[in-house]
Amino acid sequence: MTLQDLLGNFSLILFVLTIGTGIVWVLDVFYLAKKRRARADAVLAEFDARNAKLAGEGIKPDNNGRAALQASLMRQPAWIEYSGSFFPVIALVFGLRSFLYEPFKIPSTSMVPTLQVGDLILVNKYTYGIRLPIINKKIIEVGNPQRGDVMVFKYPENMTLDYIKRVVGVPGDTVTYRNKRLIVNGKQVSYKPLPDYLDEETLSYSKLLTENLNGVAHQILNNPRAPSYVSNPHDFPNRDLCTYDAEGFTCKVPAGQYFMMGDNRDNSLDSRYWGFVPDKNIVGKAFFIWLNLNSFPNNLGRIGSFQ
């Protein structure tokens, strides 16, 4: 992992900041604050003794400066004050992102029409189990990905990258994609044609269909100009469980792994090319669009949950 990768790992940065500010906060509460208090007590005792001596000599002491002196002695250094102020905020954000919900931004068109470029989405981090942050090790079983789920995961060929695709095959499934139609465990997935989809950037049309996968109805795109075969699949782990031909492919999903495809079927680099997604790579289930700045405020109707 390079320095650039580390700097791009926001969870790791939050973790380091949480630990760093937390150490400073604990150190201040249990040691430095007591040390400041002891020093302040000693100085104030000397101040009071001097004033008492002056009063005994018939000289009126100046007591107005005692409060200011005490405040000055008890004041936290700037680095401690800022650390103590930021620690609970950073810890809260780190906890929310690690165990509850994490925001992501859609970078590509691979999930069009379900998700558009620039969509800001929320990902549920506990649906598929509670995992330790940074190392992503599952410690509590909650549930497993199901066919039709939209899932965020670490790209198997580069674990510093987050990918988002739809689950089309779970462990033990046989997934066939023939002539741009899915067949799961020998049963063809149902499709309903819709009016053609216009890509406003390229001014080209694609076939828009409703696909019903495991009871999850969602829209997909097929480009009639693109071939059905998979061009140059990678040499990925368990590659021997897949067979490719001119009409598509068939893959047997191994235990503990998942087969992922983008909804923009002819414009998605997915499991057809780079293989299966291990359970250890799972980040969470995508479920909610909360904003898209690319065409705000004209796209407010897109805000909400999706399948």
C-alpha positions in Angstrom: 0.0 0.0 0.0 1.5 3.3 -1.1 1.4 6.6 0.8 -1.2 7.9 -1.7 -3.4 4.8 -0.9 -3.1 5.5 2.8 -4.0 9.2 2.4 -7.0 8.1 0.3 -8.2 5.7 3.0 -10.6 8.0 4.9 -11.5 5.3 7.4 -7.9 4.8 8.3 -7.4 8.6 8.7 -10.4 8.8 11.0 -9.1 5.8 13.0 -5.7 7.5 13.5 -7.3 10.8 14.4 -9.7 9.1 16.9 -6.9 7.2 18.6 -4.6 10.3 18.6 -7.2 12.8 20.0 -8.5 10.1 22.4 -5.0 9.6 23.9 -4.6 13.3 24.4 -8.1 13.5 26.0 -7.4 10.6 28.4 -3.9 12.0 29.2 -5.4 15.4 30.0 -8.3 14.1 32.1 -6.2 11.7 34.2 -2.8 13.4 34.4 -2.3 16.8 32.8 -5.4 18.4 34.4 -4.4 17.2 37.8 -0.9 18.5 37.2 -2.2 21.9 36.3 -4.5 21.9 39.3 -1.6 21.1 41.7 0.5 23.8 40.1 -2.4 26.3 40.3 -3.0 25.4 44.0 0.7 26.0 44.8 0.8 29.3 43.0 -2.5 30.5 44.5 -1.4 29.5 48.0 1.7 31.6 47.5 -0.5 34.4 46.2 -2.8 34.2 49.3 0.2 34.0 51.6 1.7 37.2 50.1 -1.7 39.0 50.4 -2.1 37.8 54.0 1.4 39.2 54.8 0.6 42.5 53.2 -2.7 42.7 55.1 -0.8 42.0 58.4 1.6 44.8 57.6 -1.4 47.1 57.2 -1.2 47.2 53.4 -4.4 46.6 51.5 -3.7 43.6 49.1 -5.0 43.5 45.5 -7.3 40.5 45.4 -8.7 41.3 41.9 -6.0 39.4 40.1 -6.7 36.1 41.8 -9.4 34.9 39.5 -7.5 35.9 36.4 -4.3 34.1 37.7 -6.3 31.0 38.5 -7.9 31.0 35.0 -4.5 31.4 33.4 -3.0 28.6 35.4 -5.8 26.2 34.6 -6.1 27.0 30.9 -5.4 24.1 28.6 -2.7 24.4 26.0 -4.1 24.9 22.5 -3.2 21.4 21.3 -4.9 19.8 24.3 -8.0 22.0 24.0 -8.4 21.3 20.3 -7.8 17.6 20.8 -10.3 17.4 23.6 -12.9 19.3 21.5 -12.5 17.3 18.4 -12.2 13.8 20.0 -15.9 13.2 20.7 -16.9 14.5 17.2 -14.3 12.4 15.4 -15.1 9.3 17.5 -18.8 9.7 16.8 -18.3 10.0 13.0 -15.9 7.1 13.0 -18.4 4.9 14.9 -21.3 5.8 12.6 -19.2 5.2 9.5 -17.8 1.9 10.8 -20.8 0.2 12.3 -24.0 1.9 11.0 -24.0 4.0 7.8 -21.3 5.2 5.5 -21.7 7.6 2.6 -20.4 6.9 -0.9 -20.4 8.8 -4.2 -21.2 7.0 -7.5 -18.2 7.5 -9.8 -19.2 5.7 -13.0 -22.1 4.7 -15.2 -21.9 1.0 -14.4 -25.1 1.0 -12.3 -27.2 3.2 -14.6 -30.2 3.5 -14.6 -30.5 2.6 -10.9 -27.7 4.9 -9.8 -26.4 7.9 -11.7 -22.9 9.4 -11.8 -22.6 11.7 -8.8 -25.3 10.1 -6.7 -24.5 10.4 -3.0 -25.7 7.2 -1.4 -25.8 5.6 2.1 -24.6 2.1 2.8 -25.8 0.0 5.6 -22.8 -1.4 7.4 -24.5 -3.9 9.7 -26.9 -5.7 7.3 -24.3 -8.3 6.4 -22.7 -8.5 9.9 -20.7 -6.4 12.3 -17.1 -6.0 11.1 -14.1 -4.5 12.8 -13.1 -1.2 11.0 -9.9 -1.0 8.9 -9.3 -4.8 8.8 -13.0 -5.5 7.9 -13.1 -8.7 9.9 -16.6 -10.0 10.7 -17.2 -10.5 14.4 -21.0 -10.8 14.6 -23.2 -12.6 12.1 -26.3 -10.7 11.2 -27.2 -11.6 7.6 -25.8 -12.5 4.2 -26.1 -10.8 0.8 -29.1 -11.9 -1.3 -29.6 -12.0 -5.0 -30.8 -8.6 -6.1 -29.0 -6.6 -3.4 -26.9 -3.6 -4.4 -23.7 -4.1 -2.6 -20.5 -2.0 -2.0 -17.3 -4.1 -1.7 -13.5 -3.9 -2.0 -12.4 -4.5 -5.5 -10.6 -7.9 -5.4 -7.8 -6.7 -7.7 -7.2 -3.5 -5.7 -8.4 -3.5 -2.1 -8.0 0.2 -1.8 -10.9 0.7 -4.3 -14.6 0.5 -3.4 -16.9 -0.9 -6.1 -20.7 -1.1 -6.2 -22.6 -3.7 -8.2 -25.7 -5.9 -7.9 -25.5 -9.4 -6.4 -26.7 -11.9 -9.0 -25.1 -15.1 -7.6 -24.7 -16.3 -4.0 -22.5 -19.2 -2.8 -23.5 -22.4 -4.5 -25.4 -20.7 -7.4 -24.8 -21.5 -11.0 -25.0 -18.2 -12.9 -25.4 -18.2 -16.7 -25.6 -15.1 -18.9 -26.6 -16.1 -22.4 -27.6 -13.6 -25.1 -27.8 -10.9 -22.5 -30.3 -12.8 -20.3 -29.6 -14.2 -16.8 -30.2 -17.8 -15.8 -29.7 -18.7 -12.2 -29.6 -22.3 -11.2 -31.3 -23.3 -14.4 -34.2 -20.8 -14.1 -34.3 -17.9 -16.4 -34.8 -14.5 -14.8 -38.0 -12.7 -16.0 -37.7 -9.5 -18.0 -40.2 -6.8 -19.1 -39.3 -4.5 -21.9 -39.7 -0.7 -21.4 -39.3 2.3 -23.7 -35.6 2.8 -24.9 -33.3 4.7 -22.6 -31.6 7.8 -23.9 -28.1 8.6 -22.6 -28.2 12.4 -22.7 -24.4 12.7 -22.7 -23.7 10.3 -25.6 -27.1 10.9 -27.3 -27.4 7.1 -27.8 -30.2 4.7 -27.0 -30.1 1.5 -25.0 -32.7 -1.2 -24.4 -34.4 -0.6 -21.0 -35.8 -3.6 -19.2 -37.2 -4.5 -15.8 -35.4 -7.5 -14.4 -36.9 -9.5 -11.6 -34.1 -11.2 -9.6 -35.1 -13.1 -6.5 -38.3 -11.0 -6.3 -36.3 -7.7 -6.6 -37.6 -5.8 -9.6 -35.1 -3.3 -11.0 -34.2 -1.7 -14.3 -31.2 -2.7 -16.4 -29.7 -1.5 -19.7 -28.7 -3.5 -22.7 -26.8 -2.1 -25.6 -27.9 -3.9 -28.8 -24.7 -2.9 -30.5 -22.5 -4.6 -27.9 -21.6 -8.3 -28.3 -22.9 -11.0 -25.9 -19.5 -12.6 -25.2 -17.1 -11.5 -22.5 -14.0 -10.0 -24.0 -10.7 -10.9 -22.3 -11.7 -12.1 -18.9 -8.9 -11.9 -16.3 -7.1 -14.8 -14.8 -8.9 -14.6 -11.4 -9.0 -17.0 -8.5 -11.4 -20.0 -9.2 -11.3 -19.1 -12.9 -11.8 -22.8 -13.6 -15.4 -22.5 -12.3 -16.3 -20.4 -15.3 -16.7 -21.2 -18.9 -17.0 -18.6 -21.7 -18.3 -18.8 -25.2 -19.6 -16.6 -28.0 -23.0 -16.3 -26.4 -21.9 -15.5 -22.8 -20.7 -17.5 -19.8 -21.6 -19.9 -17.0 -20.0 -19.6 -13.5 -20.4 -21.8 -10.4 -20.1 -19.5 -7.4 -17.8 -21.0 -4.8 -18.5 -21.0 -1.0 -18.1 -17.7 0.8 -18.1 -15.7 -2.5 -20.5 -13.7 -4.6 -21.0 -13.0 -8.3 -21.6 -9.3 -9.1 -22.9 -7.5 -12.2 -23.7 -3.8 -13.0 -27.2 -2.8 -14.1 -25.6 -1.2 -17.1 -24.8 -4.6 -18.5 -22.7 -3.6 -21.5 -20.8 -0.9 -19.7 -19.8 -2.5 -16.4 -16.5 -4.1 -15.4 -17.7 -6.8 -13.0 -17.5 -10.4 -12.0 -17.7 -11.5 -15.6 -14.2 -10.0 -16.0 -12.4 -10.1 -12.7 -14.2 -12.9 -10.8 -15.9 -13.5 -7.5 -16.1 -11.2 -4.5 -15.1 -12.9 -1.2 -17.2 -12.3 1.9 -14.2 -10.6 3.5 -14.4 -7.8 0.9 -17.9 -6.8 1.7 -18.5 -3.2 2.9 -22.3 -3.0 3.1 -25.7 -2.8 1.4 -26.5 0.3 -0.6 -30.0 1.4 0.0 -30.6 5.2 -0.1 -29.8 8.2 -2.4 -29.6 11.4 -0.4 -28.4 13.9 -3.0 -26.8 14.4 -6.5 -24.9 17.6 -6.9 -24.4 17.2 -10.6 -28.0 18.3 -11.4 -29.1 19.8 -8.1 -31.9 20.9 -7.5 -33.6 19.5 -10.6 -33.2 15.9 -9.4 -34.7 16.0 -6.0 -37.2 13.4 -7.1 -34.3 10.8 -7.1 -33.8 11.2 -3.3 -35.0 8.1 -1.5 -34.5 4.3 -1.2 -33.9 2.1 -4.2 -33.7 -1.6 -5.1 
